[in-house]
């Protein structure tokens, strides 16, 4: 008996194997090749969309930067920014650029005292799957808008129980401001002290402002207060 198959027998064996497995192999190859090109197409499309969204956002920033005096933007520039922001939100809603466009549009609305419009833009950013970092920023700004609209309870609820991470100081300061608006100076004092403790900014203006806020709500020293009362009573006798 031969130690190996003859050429004809190998061909016949291959035909038999192909009859049983050939179609499955072709299907697997089609899936692999098709999947690769499908994935490549998806990646290329995603990259193209990111680049297009980036171009629109850069155009918005250029308009803002063109205001050299730092004052309020001219009406036509605000309109242009609004149109670009709306385009980003409509065509590239899943991109971070769309969320930052909403943030910029909200800022312009605040400058114009259009708090309802600002809140709507920030809520849109909240509802469109922002990153954790962006969500913290949007949430804080929306809470401040709610407070400015007189919805202090809603504002406090938005910043309570949040993992603020690197924004902890800003969140605590906002809590202090909201408590102060409610007339709760004790809670405001605690929040401002937490904000100062958490502050990691090298900007001395921030720490100075927190120190000022703390001094405005700091509880009176009971010993000093008692001494002052005794002194007043002694003077009256």
C-alpha positions as a printed Julia matrix, in Angstrom:
237×3 Matrix{Float64}:
   0.0     0.0    0.0
   1.27    3.45  -0.87
   2.36    5.64   2.05
   0.46    8.61   0.65
  -2.4     9.34  -1.71
  -1.8     9.57  -5.43
  -2.42   12.9   -7.19
  -5.77   11.66  -8.52
  -6.83   10.47  -5.1
  -5.84   13.81  -3.55
  -7.97   15.62  -6.1
 -10.91   13.34  -5.41
 -10.45   13.79  -1.65
 -10.37   17.57  -2.08
 -13.56   17.46  -4.16
 -15.28   15.52  -1.41
 -14.07   17.91   1.27
 -15.11   20.91  -0.82
 -18.58   19.47  -1.34
 -19.0    19.3    2.41
 -17.17   22.46   3.51
 -16.67   24.7    0.5
 -19.82   26.78   0.83
 -19.2    27.34   4.54
 -15.67   28.51   3.76
 -16.85   30.94   1.11
 -19.5    32.3    3.46
 -16.9    32.77   6.18
 -14.58   34.58   3.8
 -17.38   36.84   2.61
 -18.21   37.73   6.21
 -14.59   38.39   7.1
 -13.82   40.45   4.01
 -17.18   42.2    4.03
 -16.88   42.88   7.73
 -13.43   44.39   7.29
 -14.5    46.7    4.48
 -17.72   47.53   6.33
 -15.75   48.44   9.44
 -13.28   50.43   7.36
 -16.12   52.29   5.65
 -17.74   53.05   9.02
 -14.44   54.33  10.44
 -13.83   56.52   7.38
 -17.34   57.89   7.59
 -16.97   58.63  11.28
 -13.68   60.41  10.67
 -15.23   62.47   7.9
 -18.13   63.5   10.13
 -15.75   64.46  12.95
 -13.73   66.61  10.57
 -16.86   68.3    9.2
 -18.18   68.96  12.71
 -14.78   70.3   13.73
 -14.76   72.72  10.8
 -18.16   74.11  11.79
 -17.13   74.53  15.41
 -13.87   76.24  14.45
 -15.92   78.62  12.31
 -18.0    79.47  15.38
 -14.89   80.12  17.48
 -13.43   82.29  14.74
 -16.54   84.47  14.81
 -16.27   84.87  18.59
 -12.53   85.6   18.36
 -13.13   88.27  15.73
 -14.69   90.45  18.42
 -11.37   92.03  19.36
 -12.71   94.46  21.98
 -14.11   91.64  24.13
 -17.53   93.27  24.21
 -20.89   91.91  23.21
 -21.01   90.33  19.78
 -22.73   92.16  16.98
 -26.2    90.88  16.14
 -25.16   89.44  12.77
 -22.37   87.47  14.44
 -24.74   86.07  17.04
 -27.12   85.02  14.28
 -24.27   83.32  12.39
 -23.17   81.46  15.5
 -26.74   80.38  16.18
 -27.1    78.95  12.67
 -23.82   77.06  12.91
 -24.75   75.69  16.32
 -28.14   74.51  15.04
 -26.45   72.84  12.06
 -24.06   71.01  14.35
 -26.92   69.87  16.57
 -29.01   68.67  13.63
 -26.31   66.97  11.53
 -23.71   65.92  14.11
 -25.73   65.53  17.3
 -23.57   62.68  18.6
 -20.35   64.66  18.39
 -18.83   66.56  21.27
 -18.66   69.58  18.98
 -22.47   69.77  18.93
 -22.6    69.82  22.72
 -19.98   72.55  22.97
 -21.86   74.48  20.31
 -24.94   74.3   22.54
 -22.82   75.52  25.47
 -21.62   78.51  23.45
 -25.12   79.32  22.28
 -26.31   79.11  25.9
 -23.61   81.57  26.99
 -24.7    84.07  24.36
 -28.29   83.63  25.52
 -27.24   84.39  29.12
 -25.41   87.51  27.93
 -28.68   88.58  26.32
 -30.64   87.69  29.49
 -32.53   84.99  27.57
 -32.47   82.46  30.39
 -35.17   80.19  28.95
 -33.19   79.8   25.71
 -29.99   79.17  27.67
 -31.71   76.47  29.72
 -33.07   74.82  26.57
 -29.62   74.68  24.97
 -28.02   73.23  28.09
 -30.8    70.69  28.48
 -30.21   69.61  24.88
 -26.55   69.01  25.68
 -27.54   67.01  28.78
 -29.93   64.84  26.75
 -27.47   63.97  23.97
 -25.05   61.57  25.61
 -22.26   63.91  26.74
 -19.01   62.58  28.19
 -18.77   62.51  31.97
 -16.6    65.64  31.97
 -18.94   67.56  29.66
 -21.99   66.41  31.61
 -20.55   67.82  34.85
 -19.89   71.17  33.19
 -23.34   71.34  31.56
 -25.1    70.27  34.77
 -23.4    73.01  36.79
 -24.25   75.71  34.27
 -27.84   74.52  33.99
 -28.16   74.55  37.78
 -26.98   78.16  37.87
 -29.49   79.05  35.15
 -32.27   77.43  37.19
 -31.2    79.44  40.24
 -31.18   82.63  38.19
 -34.73   81.8   37.08
 -35.73   81.51  40.74
 -35.85   77.71  40.84
 -33.48   77.36  43.81
 -34.77   73.96  44.95
 -34.28   72.53  41.46
 -30.83   74.08  41.25
 -29.77   72.5   44.55
 -31.19   69.14  43.54
 -29.11   69.19  40.36
 -25.81   69.58  42.22
 -26.53   67.27  45.15
 -25.11   63.75  45.19
 -22.99   64.31  42.08
 -19.47   62.93  41.65
 -18.04   66.3   40.63
 -14.44   65.01  40.37
 -12.13   67.87  39.37
 -15.08   70.3   39.53
 -15.8    69.64  43.22
 -14.79   73.16  44.27
 -17.05   74.77  41.66
 -19.96   72.52  42.67
 -19.52   73.31  46.37
 -19.36   77.03  45.63
 -22.59   76.77  43.63
 -24.25   74.98  46.57
 -23.12   77.81  48.83
 -24.58   80.4   46.48
 -27.9    78.53  46.29
 -28.12   78.1   50.07
 -27.37   81.79  50.5
 -30.21   82.64  48.1
 -32.46   80.57  50.37
 -31.23   82.46  53.42
 -29.54   79.35  54.86
 -26.24   80.96  55.86
 -25.09   78.0   57.97
 -25.33   75.61  55.01
 -23.76   78.22  52.75
 -20.8    78.55  55.14
 -20.22   74.79  55.14
 -20.4    74.63  51.34
 -18.02   77.55  50.84
 -15.49   76.01  53.23
 -15.7    72.73  51.29
 -15.17   74.68  48.07
 -12.07   76.35  49.47
 -10.67   73.03  50.7
 -11.27   71.39  47.31
  -9.91   74.32  45.31
  -6.85   73.32  43.29
  -6.68   76.33  41.01
  -3.54   78.44  40.91
  -5.7    81.5   40.29
  -5.63   83.49  43.54
  -8.79   85.35  42.5
 -10.79   82.16  43.05
  -9.48   81.53  46.56
  -9.86   85.22  47.45
 -13.48   85.2   46.3
 -14.2    82.06  48.33
 -12.58   83.65  51.39
 -14.79   86.7   50.93
 -17.93   84.58  50.64
 -16.95   82.64  53.76
 -16.47   85.85  55.72
 -19.95   87.04  54.74
 -21.7    83.94  56.13
 -19.32   82.94  58.93
 -21.27   82.22  62.13
 -20.7    84.64  64.97
 -18.27   83.48  67.68
 -20.5    82.76  70.74
 -17.75   83.82  73.2
 -17.2    87.17  71.49
 -20.94   87.66  71.18
 -21.4    87.02  74.94
 -18.6    89.45  75.81
 -20.17   92.13  73.62
 -23.56   91.56  75.3
 -22.04   91.8   78.78
 -20.19   94.96  77.79
 -23.38   96.55  76.51
 -25.23   95.64  79.7
 -22.38   97.12  81.82
 -22.5   100.37  79.89
 -26.21  100.67  80.42
 -25.93  100.45  84.25
